[in-house]
């Protein structure tokens, strides 16, 4: 399977995908009880519901990071023109993807 190259004409798609994942993360967090939200940062809590929510949020962060990286690649002036730290999101995505979430928290 080949990876599609980043294309400038797909910039709106990359941004729409990022917004969609941010909205999903917000929905996941807002639907969790305050107690569940607190448990997310407890490294020793390995209950299935905590892991499912944690994994869902991690995946959203990964996708947002990839989308913003693609946007920056498609339009090199993107980050400078907007109040977005695309490279910061990419770094966070890479750290989570390659080093694991335990090294991120």
C-alpha positions in Angstrom: 0.0 0.0 0.0 1.4 3.4 -1.0 1.0 6.6 1.0 -0.7 9.4 -0.9 1.6 12.4 -1.3 0.6 15.7 0.4 -1.1 17.9 -2.1 -1.7 21.7 -1.8 -5.2 21.3 -3.2 -6.1 19.0 -0.3 -5.3 21.7 2.3 -9.1 22.2 3.1 -9.4 18.4 3.7 -6.5 18.3 6.1 -7.9 21.2 8.1 -11.4 19.7 8.1 -10.0 16.4 9.3 -8.2 18.2 12.1 -11.3 20.0 13.2 -13.3 16.8 13.1 -10.8 15.1 15.4 -10.7 18.1 17.8 -14.5 18.0 18.0 -14.4 14.2 18.6 -11.9 14.7 21.5 -14.1 17.4 23.0 -17.1 15.0 22.8 -15.2 12.2 24.4 -14.0 14.3 27.3 -17.4 16.1 27.8 -19.2 12.8 27.9 -16.9 11.4 30.6 -17.7 12.0 34.2 -15.4 14.3 36.2 -14.2 11.2 38.1 -13.3 9.5 34.8 -11.5 12.6 33.6 -9.4 12.6 36.7 -8.5 8.9 36.2 -7.1 9.6 32.8 -3.8 11.0 34.3 -3.4 8.1 36.8 -0.7 6.0 35.2 -1.6 3.1 37.4 -5.3 3.0 36.5 -5.6 0.4 33.8 -9.3 -0.1 33.9 -10.7 -0.9 30.4 -12.9 2.2 30.3 -10.0 4.5 31.2 -7.8 2.8 28.6 -10.5 3.2 26.0 -11.0 6.9 26.6 -7.2 7.5 26.9 -6.6 5.6 23.6 -9.4 7.5 21.9 -7.9 10.9 22.9 -4.4 9.8 22.0 -5.6 8.8 18.5 -7.3 12.2 18.1 -4.0 14.0 19.0 -2.1 11.8 16.5 -4.6 12.6 13.7 -4.6 16.4 14.5 -0.8 16.4 14.5 -0.7 14.6 11.2 -3.3 16.8 9.6 -1.5 20.0 10.6 1.8 18.6 9.5 0.2 17.9 6.1 -1.3 21.4 6.0 2.2 22.9 6.7 3.7 20.6 4.0 1.0 21.6 1.5 1.4 25.3 2.2 4.8 26.2 3.9 3.4 29.6 4.9 0.5 28.0 6.7 2.0 28.1 10.2 3.3 31.7 9.9 -0.1 32.9 8.7 -2.2 31.3 11.4 -2.2 31.2 15.2 -1.5 27.5 15.1 1.7 25.7 16.2 1.6 23.1 13.5 5.1 21.9 14.3 4.3 21.6 18.0 1.3 19.4 17.2 3.5 17.3 14.9 6.1 17.0 17.6 3.5 15.9 20.1 2.0 13.4 17.6 5.5 12.0 16.9 6.3 11.7 20.6 3.1 9.8 21.4 3.3 7.6 18.3 6.9 6.6 18.6 7.6 6.8 22.3 4.2 6.0 23.8 1.8 8.0 25.8 3.5 7.1 29.1 6.4 9.3 28.1 4.1 12.1 27.2 2.2 12.6 30.4 
